[in-house]
């Protein structure tokens, strides 16, 4: 974990300074530079009361969940059917709303209910472009899923690699490429693994390599193209934040900016894994490279 973090940090820093930052150029937009100013007396008082209320709420929830037959437990007296867990979004909304109103009232930002509504409206304005973009993105994902193109590509690609009689390192590299390619068409990591796992786990085991190794190879391929995959859950949200600084930004702008990172991480991860295999190092506690 430490080695991979250092390698990726170095690769990401080098790509940023060598390719991405020079391409973006000097920022000349009108978005103000954010700075951290010291808290005034009222803000400190507001945070103090927010902390106190948060602790009180957590104690109340724990008092209703932890004791046997607690009032917040589910009908079968378990935590899994608790209304707190089943309605967690509602609970989070109420608690966050209360904390926001308390902080705003103490700091003087909220003087009446009109100020509260105005604050909610101002913050929701930033989400409108995201909601519009997500609407059309959801249609694309739904039609793509309906066509089963992602499933067909995954199955045919796995069958193709399975039919090749090649060594471990070429197989590892090709599996990484296949996993990264499929990631461009299927957003769910668990869905991709459900398709590829039954093919590649037995393949690696028959070659004498552990199931853990096959999963490591899959995760590398899956991770290096997340940043350029339109199927990624946060892809639309990233574009919205990008447009805050560049009004002309779009899908192509984001992908062209992120491709250098994707290439650098693919090379770094692959070389690291190949070195790991050549040095015969364990993948983790009780997880070796070989299957006996």
HUUR-V193435 format. One record per backbone hydrogen bond with DSSP energy under -1.0 kcal/mol. CO is the residue of the C=O (numbers start at 1). NH is the residue of the N-H. E is the energy in kcal/mol with one decimal. If there is no record, write none. Layout:
{{CO	NH	E} {CO	NH	E}}
This chain:
{{1	5	-2.2} {2	6	-2.3} {3	7	-2.6} {4	8	-2.6} {5	9	-2.2} {6	10	-2.4} {7	11	-2.4} {8	12	-2.9} {9	13	-2.3} {10	14	-2.4} {11	15	-2.3} {12	16	-2.1} {13	17	-2.2} {14	18	-2.5} {15	19	-2.6} {15	20	-2.0} {16	21	-3.1} {19	23	-1.7} {20	24	-2.2} {21	25	-2.0} {40	44	-2.1} {41	45	-2.1} {42	46	-2.5} {43	47	-2.5} {44	48	-2.0} {45	49	-2.1} {46	50	-2.3} {47	51	-2.3} {48	52	-2.1} {49	53	-2.6} {50	54	-2.3} {51	55	-2.3} {52	56	-2.3} {53	57	-2.6} {54	58	-2.4} {55	59	-2.3} {56	60	-2.3} {57	61	-2.5} {58	62	-2.6} {59	63	-2.5} {60	64	-1.3} {61	65	-1.3} {62	66	-2.7} {64	72	-1.9} {67	70	-1.5} {70	73	-1.5} {74	77	-2.2} {78	74	-2.4} {79	82	-1.3} {82	86	-2.7} {83	87	-1.8} {85	88	-1.2} {87	91	-2.3} {88	92	-3.0} {89	93	-2.3} {90	94	-2.3} {91	95	-2.6} {92	96	-2.7} {93	97	-2.4} {94	98	-2.4} {95	99	-2.5} {96	100	-2.4} {97	101	-2.3} {98	102	-2.5} {99	103	-2.5} {100	104	-2.7} {101	105	-2.3} {102	106	-2.3} {103	107	-2.4} {104	109	-1.3} {104	110	-2.2} {112	116	-1.2} {113	117	-2.2} {114	118	-2.5} {115	119	-2.3} {116	120	-2.0} {117	121	-2.4} {118	122	-2.6} {119	123	-1.8} {120	124	-2.0} {121	125	-1.4} {124	127	-1.3} {127	131	-2.5} {128	132	-2.3} {129	133	-2.4} {130	134	-2.8} {131	135	-1.8} {132	136	-1.4} {133	137	-2.3} {134	138	-2.7} {135	139	-1.3} {136	140	-2.0} {137	141	-2.6} {138	142	-2.4} {139	143	-2.5} {140	144	-2.5} {141	145	-2.5} {142	146	-2.3} {143	147	-1.9} {148	152	-2.3} {149	153	-2.7} {150	154	-2.2} {151	155	-2.4} {152	156	-2.6} {153	157	-2.3} {154	158	-2.2} {155	159	-2.4} {156	160	-2.1} {157	161	-2.0} {158	162	-2.2} {159	163	-1.6} {167	171	-1.9} {168	172	-3.1} {169	173	-2.5} {170	174	-2.4} {171	175	-2.4} {172	176	-2.3} {173	177	-2.2} {174	178	-2.6} {175	179	-2.9} {176	180	-2.5} {177	181	-2.3} {178	182	-2.7} {179	183	-1.6} {181	184	-1.3} {182	185	-2.0} {182	186	-1.7} {188	192	-1.9} {189	193	-2.3} {190	194	-2.0} {191	195	-1.1} {192	196	-2.9} {193	197	-2.8} {196	200	-2.9} {197	201	-2.5} {199	203	-1.2} {200	204	-2.7} {201	205	-2.3} {202	206	-2.6} {203	207	-1.3} {204	209	-3.5} {205	208	-1.1} {208	291	-1.8} {210	214	-1.3} {211	215	-1.9} {212	216	-2.2} {213	217	-2.4} {214	218	-2.0} {215	219	-2.6} {216	220	-1.9} {217	221	-1.9} {218	222	-2.5} {219	223	-1.8} {220	224	-1.9} {225	228	-1.1} {226	229	-1.0} {229	232	-1.8} {232	235	-1.5} {234	238	-2.5} {235	239	-1.8} {236	240	-1.9} {237	241	-2.0} {238	242	-2.3} {239	243	-2.7} {242	245	-1.4} {242	246	-1.9} {246	249	-1.9} {250	254	-2.2} {251	255	-2.5} {252	256	-2.5} {253	257	-1.6} {254	258	-2.0} {255	259	-2.0} {258	262	-2.2} {259	263	-2.7} {260	264	-2.4} {261	265	-2.9} {262	266	-2.1} {263	267	-2.4} {264	268	-2.6} {265	269	-2.8} {266	270	-2.3} {267	271	-2.6} {268	272	-2.4} {269	273	-2.6} {270	274	-2.7} {271	275	-2.5} {272	276	-2.2} {273	277	-2.4} {274	278	-2.6} {275	279	-2.2} {276	281	-2.1} {284	287	-2.0} {287	283	-2.4} {287	284	-1.2} {289	210	-2.4}}
